[in-house]
Amino acid sequence: MNGKRYLLDTNAVIQLLAGNPSLRKMVQDADFLAISVISKLEFLSYPDLTEDEKSAFH
């Protein structure tokens, strides 16, 4: 397999949505991005998650 392929964990998703510039650059240059079902559940089950954050995630 060639190209830049990344599996983001929950912390990476949080940092990406927070606007981390280095992570944002990495994601923009990626050929493929994925998150695990576990990371998705962890992120979406956070009790203080706003509707804007949920929308940005989806």
C-alpha positions, 0 to 999 in steps of 0.5 A, spaced: 500 500 500 502 506 498 500 513 500 499 517 507 493 513 510 492 514 518 487 511 523 486 517 528 484 515 535 480 519 540 485 524 542 487 526 535 480 527 533 479 532 539 485 535 537 483 536 530 476 539 531 480 544 536 484 546 530 491 543 531 495 546 525 500 540 524 494 535 525 490 539 520 496 539 515 497 532 516 489 530 514 489 535 508 495 531 505 492 524 507 490 519 502 485 515 507 483 517 514 479 512 518 477 512 526 475 506 529 468 504 532 471 505 539 474 512 538 467 514 535 463 511 541 468 515 546 468 521 542 460 521 541 459 519 549 463 525 552 458 528 556 460 536 555 460 535 547 456 540 544 451 540 538 457 544 534 462 539 535 457 533 534 456 536 527 463 537 526 465 530 527 460 527 522 
